[in-house]
Amino acid sequence: MTSDDKLVLVPRPRRITDMAGSFKLSGRKYIACRGQPAAILPVARLLQDDLWQSQYLKWNIWAGPADDDPNCAAVLTLDSEADIPDQGYTIVISPARIEVSAATAAGAFYAAMTLRQILRQVTAAMPACRIDDYPDFPSRGVMLDVTRDKVPTLETLFELVDQLAELKINHFELYFEHAFAYRNHRQVWAQASPITGEDILRLDAHCRRRFVELVPNQNSFGHLVRWLRLPRYKHLAECPDGFEWPHDWGHSELPFSLNPTDPASIDFIEELYDDLLPHFTSRKFNVGCDETHDLGQGKSKAECEKKGKGRVYLEYVLKIYNLLKQRGRTMHFWGDGVVEHPELLPDLPRDVVVLEWGYGLDHPYDQRGDMYAGEGLNFYVCPCTNTYGSIAGRHAKSLDCIGNAAVNGHKHGAIGFLNTDWGNGCMQYLPVSYYTYVAGAAASWCHQTYCQEDLIPSLDLHVFRDSARLMGKIAHGLGNAYLHFDKENSRLYTLLWLRPSEPLPSGVDLEKIVAAREDIRSAIEPLSAARMNRPDAAMVRDEFTNAARFLLHACRRGEAIITDDWDSTRTRDALTDDLRTILGEHRRLWMARNRPGGLQDNCRPLEERLAELTG
């Protein structure tokens, strides 16, 4: 194993130079910490642990020079004056020893993560090589929706952060609407099993030890239905009695956004901030403010007609900005509210961060990046895992979006890359997102070395840790079954909820359903032969099994509707048996990683479909 073509590393380093020979791994050696020994000790301990885990070798740790000592097997040097980019590192593996150099502790940590992945793939010797590496984006993140409907357990979040840190992700956001336990607002979160202040303090400390910044994210304008539908808060709503969705989506009978012209809205938000923010050491704060669909339809209508909807939006956002400025925080916010009114961009403070999000196949990251750069605004590019509104993901769509965001974000100087994982529908299991977490991590670290062909072997080796090398293909196959119908949308997900009296989605026919069903069966068939070296291996296997059941049930429903076989006893019995198994497993698997709040809401659509079959 002497070339980067044979080493599977994720993210793939910027440059690997082969050297002659190999470094033989043996016991009774030690690791030398130089430059700043106290600061680099945690990294040395990581290497020490990985050597034991993968090679059963015990190396001691010492401080100081060890130039001529043959028992010194690794030298870790942290030198803030070194000519190495921020978060970058150099690894030299020679026949004599391993040498790591970094200018920052984060860079040394990332070197250790690369060495961890090499050690997983070797026995007795490491290939001699030099690795020079640093990231494209200073901030490389994942945002997890923990409010619709799944609120993960703290153990789940700890394990996820560990995995993301190995992928060199350094920014982790939790998206809140109502699922933080605000002290004076119990009635909002009482049924949600919320994340508490103590949870955040513990998670924040866990993240910092892994060079991950835990960033708060509280939507502060729209998407506040869970609050505004309650009598205590309804007076704050823009449209207390409902509004018209855009794009002819129909009428909502529930309120959605705060009234931006009411000073009480800012007072309310200020109270939430003062309760939430002290739990986070990060100075960043994502205030949301996206998709204010009802703005100008209710209480702010006259003001919007007078000043323009964009100006009313901006004035409210600037009030939030002032709240954060007083509290020493940097405001991050979704860019859709201002990009529709580009004439307002010059009025944004230069120290805000605009989050440019777009999840479609052809989102204009190039044009938007050029616009923000031209205005001198800091911005992130924010693609999506595209697992929401699906069962096993829409991986092809997600990869297109991630690649587009990485290339054009880097081109226009974006300071961050945030891979968003939304929970709308929330039928997907967490391991479904691993495929696109890996893609986002690889593309945001170095888009020039990012290669989609690396994803499956990377998943097998470093995420699922499957010695049979099957799980990557299984995740890929299930996540692309939707392509039989439409590259943009998951028609399989739509079929799950379709009633026989409703029209079939466009592009769905019997031939495509049969082809999708065969692909799903082929993808899941080798699952029992997987050999995952993970504590939750059995659960991962069960999650993918139930995801396949969901998809096959969708195919069976669609086939019954198309062939007019819905009312036959045999078909209804088969569908009923399917759904009972799916629902029972879904409840069990939910409780394995998540808190009970939200489970009832999540299962309700499945229970309704079951009642229709048995009624």
N, C-alpha and C positions, 0 to 999 in steps of 0.2 A: 504494500500500500504506500505508494510514493508520489501520488499526484492528487490534485484537488478533484479530478474526475472520479477518483475512487473514494475519497473522503466525502461523506455526506454531512455538510454543515449548514445550519440555518440560524440566522441569515448567512448566506454565502459570503465569506470575507471579500474585501475589495481586491486584495492581491495575495496569491499564494505562489511562492517560488520554491520549486523542488530543489533539494540538496542531496548529495550522495550519502548513502548509508542510512542508519537508523539508530535510535536511542533505545538501548535495552533497559527494560524495567526490572528492577530487582529490589530486594529489601535492604534494611539497615542503611538507608540513605537519609538525607535531611534536606529541608527547604530553607534557603537563606532569604531573609527579608532585609532589603537595603533601601537607603534613602530616607524613608519615613516608616520605620518598622511598625510602630503602633498603628498607623493608618492602614498599612497593608496586611496586618495580621489577619483580619477577617477573610481576606481573599486567600491567604495561605492556608487557613483552616478549611476553606471550601475545597481547595486542591487536595489537601490531606484526606478529607472525607471521601472525595471522588476516587482517589487512588485505592482506598480501602473498599469502597463499594464495587468498583469495576475490576480491580486487579488483586484485591486482597493483600495489598502492600501497606505497611505502616511506616510512614516517614515522619520524622520529628521536625520541629520548626525551631530555627535559630535566627538571631539578628546579627548583622555585621558582614564583613567581607569573607568570601570563601573561594577566592580565585584559583588557588592551587590544590584545593582539597578534593580528592577523587570521590569522597563520600557525599559531597554536595551535588545532589541530583537536579535541583531547581533553584534558580535565583530570581526573585521577584523584586523589581526596582521601581519605586515610586519617586519620581523626581519632577517637581512642578516646573522646573526650568527646561525639561526635555523638549526637543522639537517634535512633539507628537500632538496632533489635533485633539481638541477637547473630546472626551469619551473614547478616544482612539487608543490603540495599543500596538505593540510589536511583540510577536512571539518568534523566537529562534529555537528550533529543536535540532540540535546537532548530536553526533554520536557521543559527545561528552556530557551534555546536560540540556535542560530546558531553561531558557532565559526569557523572562517577561519584562517589558518596560512599558510604563505609562506615565503620563503627566498628571492624571487625576485618579482618585480612588475608583470612580465609575469605570474608567478605562481599564484599570486592573481587574475589576469585577468581570467585565465583558471578556477579557482575555481568559479568565478562569472558566467562563461559560463555554468558550470555544474549546479549551482543553478538556472540559468535561465531555463534550461531544466526540472529541477524538478518542478519548479513553474508552468510550462505549464501543468503539469499533475495532479496537486492537487487542491483541493478546501477546504479552511478553515484550513487545517493542513498538515504538512510535516512529512513523516515517519522518526522516529528516526533512525539514522545510523551514521557510521563513514566511510569516504571515504579517502583513501590514494592513491595518484595518481602522476605519473610523466611519461614522454615520453620515448620511445625507441630511437628515432632519434632526435638529437638536432634541425635539420632543417627538416621541413615537408612542402612540397611545391606543388603548382600547377603552371604549365607553360601554358599560353594561347597564341595560335597563333593568332596574330592580323594583319597578313600581307597577308593571302590567304583565302578568299578575304575580310572577315569581319573585319572591324575596329570598335570596340564597341564605343558607346558614353561614355562620362565620367560618366554620371549617371549610366549606366549599370555596369561600372567597380566599382564604389563606392558600389553599391548594392551587387555585387559579392564578394567584399572584406569583407563586413559585414557578409555575409553568411559563407565564408571560415574561418573568425576569430572565429565564434561560434563553428566551427568544429575543432578548435585549430590548424589550418593551420597557419604557421608563415613565409612563404616564398612564394612570388608571383612574377612570371616572365612574362614579355611581350616579345614575340618573334617577332623581327623585321627582315625583309629583306630590304624593301623600304618604310615602312609605318610610319616612323618618319620624321617629317618636318625639315630635315637638311637644314640649312640656305642657303647654297651655291649650293643646288642640287634640286631646285624646279621641274625641268623637270622630275625627277624620280618619285616624289610623287604627281605631280599636279592633277592626276585623282583619287588619293587614299583616299582623305579626311583624311589626316594623323593625328596621335597623335602629338601634339605640345609640346614644352618645358614647356609652362605654364600648360598644361594638366598633365604632369609628376610631376611638382612641387606640384600641388594640390593633385594628387593621392598619391604621396609619403607621404605628410603630413597626409592624411586620413589613410593610412596604418600604419604609426607610432603610431597613437592614438589607434590602435587596435593590437599592438604588431606584426604586419606583416611587413616583410622586402621586399620592392619593389626592385627587382633585374633586372638590364638591361640585355638584350639578343640581340646582334646584330651579325648575321652570318657574318663571316669575311674571308671566303675562297670560299666555294661552295655555291650553292643556291642563286646566285646573277644574275639570268637571267634578272630581271627587270632593273638592272643597265647595265649589259654588252651588252645588245642588242642595246643600244643607241650609236650613233656614238661617243659621247663625251668620253665614257668609254670603247669602244670595244677594244682599243689597250691594255688594261690591261688584257684581257682574255687569258686563257690558250689555248683555241680553239675558235678563233673568228668566225669561219665558221661552228661550230658544231662538234659533237663527236659521238662515239659509246657508247650506254648504255651497262652496264654489263648484264649478264644473258640472252643474246640474246633478249633484249628488243627493239632493233632496233636503228635507227639513229636519233639524234636530230640535227636540223639545227640551233639551238640557242646556244650561249656560256653559260657556266654554272659556272666555277670557275675562280678565279684570277690566273695569272701566278705567281707562288711562287718564281721564279728566277729573277723577275723584281723588282728592288728597288722601282719603282713607285707604286707597289701594296701596300707596307708597308706605303709609304707616304700618299696614298689615305685612307687607314684604319686609320692611325694616325689622319688625319683631322676629320674623322667621330667620332672617340672616343672623341676628344677634344670638339666636339659640343654636343655629347650625354651625356657623363658621369657627367658633373657638375649638371645635373638635379636630380641626384639620391644621396641619403645619404648613401646607401649601399656601402660597400667596395668590394662586390662580383661583378663579371662581367662574364657572359656566352658569350664567343666569338664564339661559334658554332664549325665551322671547321669540320663538318660531311660530309659524302657522297661525297667526292671529286672524283666523278666517272671518270672525264676526265683527272685527273692528269697523266702526262706522255704521253698523246696522242698528245700534241701540242708543245708549246714553251719550255716546260721543259723536252721534251723527251730525249735529249742528256744527260742532267744532271741526269735524273732518271736512264738511262742506265749505267752511270758512277758510281753513288753513291748508287743507289737503290731507289726505289720509297718511301720507308718508311723514309729513311734518308732525302730526299728532303722535304717530308711532315714535319718532325720533325724540320728541320732547319727553316722553315717558321713559325711554331707554336712558336718556341723559340724567334723569332723576335717579335711576338705579345706579348709574355710573358714579354720581356724587356720593351715594351711600357707601359704595365700595372704596372710593378714594379716601373717604374719612376713616375707613377701617384698614387701610393699607393693602388692599387687594387689587389685582388686575382683572378687569372685566373681560370675560370671553362670552360671546353670544352668537347664536346662529345668524347667518348672513341674509337669509331670504327676505327679512323685513326691510332691509335697506337696499338690497340689490335691485329690487323693483323700482327704486327711486334713486338712481345713481347721482342725481343732482344734490342729494343730501350727504354724500360721502365726504365732501370737504368739511362738513360740520362735525364729523366724528372726532373725538379726541385722539391724538396720535398714539396714546398708550393703551388703547383697547386692542383686543384680538378678535378679528372676525373669523367665524367658523364657516367656511364654505362647504356646504353639504350637498350631495347629489348622488343618487343611487342608481340612476338609469344607465343604459348602455352608452349613451353619447352625451353625458353631462358636460357642459362647457367649462371644464376646469382651466383650459388654456386661456379662454377669453376673460374669465372671472379673475384668474391669477394676474393677468396683465393689467386689469382694471385696478385691483387692490395695490399692486406694485406701483402703478402710475400715481396713485394717491398717497403713496408713502405709508400705507397701512400694514400692520402685521396681520398675518392670517395663517390659518391651518387649512389643509385640505381634509375633508371628512367623508370618505367612502363608507361602505356598509357591508356587513357580512351577508346581507340579503337572506337571512334565515327567518326573519319575521314573515308571517303570512305564508309559512311553508311547513313542511314536516321534517324534511331532511336537507333543506337548503336549496338555493339556486346558485350553485357554485360557478357555473360559466359566467353568469351575469356579474357575480361578485368579483371574479378575477378581472374581467374587463374594466370594471369600475375602479378597482384597486390600482391596476396598472396605469390607467388614465390619470388618477389622482397623484400617484407617485411621480410620474414623468413630468407632468405640468406643474405640480407643486414645487418640485426641485428647480424646474426651469425658471419660475418666477420668484423664487426666494421665500417660499412658505417656511415659517419657523416651526411648523408642526404638522403631524399626520395623525389623524384620529379615526380609527376603525370603529364604527358604531355598530352595536349589537342590540337591536330593538326587540321589544317583547310583545308587539302587537299580535294577538292571537295566542302566542306563547305555548304552542303545542310542541315546538322543537325542544330537544334535550340539549344540555350544554355541550356534550362532545360533538354535536353536529357543527358547532361553530369552530372547532379546532382547525379544520381545514382552512378556513378563511382567516383565522388568527395567524396561522403560519404564513399565509400569503401576504397579509398586511405587514407582518414583522419583517419579512424578507425584502419586500418592495420598499419599505420606508427606511431600512438600514442602508441599502445600496441598490438603487433601481438598475444600475448597469450590470450587476451580477445576478439580479433576480431572474429566475428561470422557472416557469411553471412545471417543467419536467422534474424539478427537485421536490415538489410538494409531497408526492406519494411516498418516496423513500424517506423524506424528512419526518413525515407523520409516523411512519412505521418505527423508525429508529429513536426519535427524540420525544415524541408525544405519546403515542400508544405503546411504544417500546415492545413491539410485537416481533418476536424472533422469527415467526412464520412469514412475516412480510405480507400480511393480508389486509390489515385494517385500513391502510391508506387507500387501497383499491375499493374496499367496501364503502368507505366514506365518499369517495369520488363517484362511484356508481350510483349510490342512492341520491347523492346531491345533484346529479345531472339527469335523473329520470324525468324531470319536468320538461326537458328539452324536446320530448316527442310532440309537445303541443305549442310551446311558445318560449322563446329565449328570455322574454321580459317577465312574464308572470307565471305563477304556479297554478295551472289549471287543475292539477291533482288536489291541491288544497281546496279549491272551489268546489270540486266534486264531493268532498266530504260533507258539505253542508247543503248540497243541492237537493231540493224536493222534486219528486217526479213531475209536479205540475209546472215547474219552472223551466225556462229554456236552457238548453245546454250552452256552456261558454263557447265562444267562437274558436274554431280550430280543433274542436274535440269531435272525434268520430270513432267508430268501433275499431277500425284498423290501428289507429294510434293507441287506443287503450290497450289492445292486445299486445302491441309491441312494447309499451311501457311496462306492462305487467311482467313480460318475459325478462326484461332488463332488470327489474326490481328483484325478481326471483334469482336471476343469475348473480346479481351483486351480493345478495345476502347469503347465498347457499354455502360459501366457504367459512362462514363466521365461526362455526364450532371448532374449526382447526386453528383459529388464531391463538397465539401464545403471548399474551400481554403480561409484562412484568410491571404491573401497577397495582397498588393496594385496592383500587376500585375496578379491577379488570372484569369481575363478574357483573358489576353494575353497568359498565360500558357495553358489554355484550348484550345485556338485557335491554338497554336503551336503544341500540341499533335494531335489535329484533323487533321491538314494539314500533319503532319508526317504520320499519318495513311493513308491519301489519297495517299501520295507518294507510300507507300508500297503496297496498294491495286492496284494502277495503274501499278506498276511493275508486280504484279501477273497477271493482265489483259493483259498486253503486252505479257508476257511469254505464257499465255494460247492461245492467238491469234496466236502466232508464231507456237506453237506445233500443234495446231489443223488445221493449214492452213486456218484460218478464217480471216487473216489480211486484205484481200482486200474486205471483205463484207462491204457494206455501213453502216449497223447497227453497226458493230464493230468499224469501223473508226470514226463514229459519236460519239460513246460512249467514245472512247479514246480521241478524240478531246475535248469533253465537260469536261472530267476529267482534262486534261492538262491545259485547260484555267482557270479552277477554281483553280488548284494547283498553277499555275504561278501567278495569280492575288493575291492570299493569300500570296504567298511567298514574293512577293515584299512588300506588306503591313507589314508583320511581320518583314521582314528585317529592314525596316525603324523605327520600334518601338524600337529596341535595338541598332541599328548600324548606322554608317554614310553612306551616299549614295555611296561613292567611293567603287568600287568593285562589286556593285549590277549588273551593266550591264554585266560584265565578268561572274558573277555567273549564271545569267539567260540565257546566250547565248546558252548553250547546251539544255536547255528546249525549247527555242524558235526554235532551229533547229529541235527538235523532232516534235514540233507543225507544223512547215512548211512542214515537210515530210508527215504528216497526211492530211494536207489541200491542198497540192500542186497537 
